[in-house]
Amino acid sequence: FFMNPSPSKRTMIPRLMNLVLWLSFCAMAGTGLLLAFRLTPCPRGGRGLQALGFVRHEWGDFHTWISYGFIVLILIHLAMHW
């Protein structure tokens, strides 16, 4: 039924890395779009605007840290395929 029922570590690590990269990219894109279109800056400094209980600056911090993690993952990915 299955050609290879237990994938080796050699194939699992890149697959897992690609999955984590894809998920972090989706999170980056989602928070970026949220910041750009839903939590736009306003003359009041964005006060009162919330999404899922977080204000604009908290979403900005979340977006920044996801981006840092994405950069680290990209560097690891490039090192794996050097």
N, C-alpha and C positions, 0 to 999 in steps of 0.2 A: 504494500500500500504506500508506504513512504520510502523514498529513495534513501534518505539518510535520517533516521529517526532521532539521532542525538548529534546535533551540530557540534563541531569541535570548538575549543576556545578560540582558535585562530579565526573562525568565521563569526563567532558570537560577539566578540569584542567590537569589531567594526560595525556590526549591525546595531549593537546597543549604543555605540557612539553616534551613529547616524540618527537613531531615534531620539536621543537626548538633544542633539543639534537641531533636529526638526522641531521638537517641542519647545525648545528655548527660542527658536526663531519665530514660531507662532505666538509665543507669549510676548516677545518683543514687538512684533507687528500689532498684536492686539492692544497692548498698553499704549503703543504709539498712536494708533488710530483713536483710542479712547481719549488720550490727551489732546489730540488735534481737533476732534470733532465733537466730543461730548463735554469735555472739561476745558473748554477754550478759556484763555485768559480774558478777564473783563476789567473794566475800570475799578471795580471794588477789590481787585486782586484775587478773584476766583473764590471769594468767601461764599459759603452756602452751596457751592456746587459739590456734589458727592456722587460716587458710583460704588455700590456695594459697601457703603459705610466708610469709604476712604475718600479723603479730599485730594485735590489736584497735586499737591506737593508730595503726598504719600505715594500716589501713583507714579509720580516722576522719579522718586527714589527707587521704587520697585523696578521701573523701566531701566534705570541706570544700572542697578545691580544685576539684572538679567543680562544686560549688554556686556558688562564686565565678564560674567560667567561665559557668555557666548564667545567672547574673544579668546578666553583661556581654552575653551573646548576646540575652537578653530586651530589654535596653535598646537594642541595635542594631536588633533586630526592630521595636520600637516606633518608633524614629526613622525607619526605612524606610517605615513605614505611617502616619506622622503626617499 
